[in-house]
Amino acid sequence: IATTILNSGNTDIIPMDQLLAACARIASVMKDQYVQFMPAVLPHILKRATEKLEVSVTDDGSNNANDESENGIEGYTVSIPGMGSKKVKINTTQLEEKAQSARALYEHARALGKEFAPFVEASANAFLPLVHCEYSGDVRSTSAQALCQVFKAACLAAAENDACNNANGAAQSLLPVLARALTKQLAKEGDEDDIENRYAIADALSEIMWDAYEHKAANGERVAQITVADARELVRRLMSLISSCINRRSTLLSEMADYSFDDDEIARCEERAHAEAEYLTHLVDSVGYQLKSLGESFAPIFGESMAGLFGQLLTASSGGTYDARAKLAAICLFDDCVEHCGSSVATAYAPALLGGIKEVLDDKNQANEESDVELKQAAVYGISQVARHAPKALSPAMGQELLMKVYSIAKEVETVSKGDMEHVTLVENAVSAMASLALFRGSPLFDSVSSEKGALTKVFLAGLPLEADYDEAGICHDGLCDLVELNLINVQAEYGTLIRIVGKIMASVSDGEEVATQNTCARLMGVINKIQQSVDGNSIQSVFSALEPDVQQALVTAMQ
């Protein structure tokens, strides 16, 4: 019915914007079955996006400088150097229609996913210019969000079709174009402009970078890969934006600490500082996904553009004002550098990271707020990365000190179930860091904590399986297999705990959670076989019968 009305050109009964919104809602329900209607609906969306905006500039023939609005035409007077007063008139109805069409495209692309692929190019061509629409922040932000979903659809389709790193593929072709356009527009957005618009554009950019990093073809290659040259330019621009954002937050935090301000002014500062923090997160994520995508190739960019500013933020407050968010950004990016940029680079930057980690875990300048918990999570995560990728940077004394700190966090698993924990990710990160420091073969403290191995192993087993971070979960679950195979865990003493852990891992894997690779799952079945050879059947059956039904089924299925 909707497509019939759209194609008839008679929108007197139902306005066009309502028709397109209704189509978008229908698409969200029908999903890929809706694709048959796209040839009838999309042209109307694109027509509104590409329609030339009515803008006129004339001499101001009146003495009235007040804005005026009539029949969807908004006029205002501006003074142009060398030209005098001019009257500018803009068709604001068109601007509203362009924003509405962007929202409709967003919903259609999100609903159709990979099935949207045939419409990617036309959609991108229509909406990319609107990212730079100088007359409306709403048009810029909604268009950026729409393009983000269009790119995601291109990535999904490329991954499905095993089209990786194809220079002619839509995902690969769009990535640098969209990244440059959004980054340049963010640089043009003024500090006093609506921060929600900046946030939406930055969110779209970080989502595009995430999709480029995350989506891979069957052979493991990414379907869209940023180049080193493009990354260097993008990071340079993003670092300028990040620096400005941190400076704005520093000013706001100083004002919040000014006792001469009244409650309303402080509340305004708090709201603005929170918005800037969310904006900062997207900017940092956009950099981080490029770092992870390029790996060792990113190392020179890190040294040229990032190490200076973020190195200062690791152990110093911003502009004399403590900013937990700025410090979090620094630790996260140094974590990523140590993890992904190669062992020599990791060794070079690990000492600076360790200085920041130690400061965080010593609780300096912390108020036990949520931002501080995130800081601790990132700091503890960094310990795992240093232990694996730059162990030589850890002196025995510092290694022992950090081990005791993460142990004190991790041991909560012995007294509190994960369902009742307030900060599960922090505790799981601590479990992983503890094992990476001292339990796994080749870990920095493996040979120096023999007397403490029993207590550490007990906490490690109590913390498994890990679920919050798939990468850390995979490493620790594989490490568990190593410990059993090397007889560093007494199977006869810990068989009950091991059966519980293996069963829950298998249940998670069967639910689609990537907490263990196929190879690790096979090794875990080897752990079960070792238990069956070492423990009597009645004892094993007693443990098995106490497991949840889904865990029992997962174990039975895995053993078949």
Helices and strands as residue ranges (DSSP letters): H 2-8, H 16-30, G 31-37, H 38-50, E 55-59, E 68-70, E 73-80, E 84-91, H 92-112, G 113-119, H 120-127, G 128-132, H 137-160, H 170-188, H 195-214, H 228-256, H 263-294, G 295-298, H 299-301, I 302-306, H 307-315, H 324-340, H 343-361, H 370-389, G 391-393, H 396-410, G 411-414, G 418-420, H 424-434, I 435-439, G 450-452, H 453-463, H 470-485, H 491-510, H 518-534, H 537-545, H 549-559
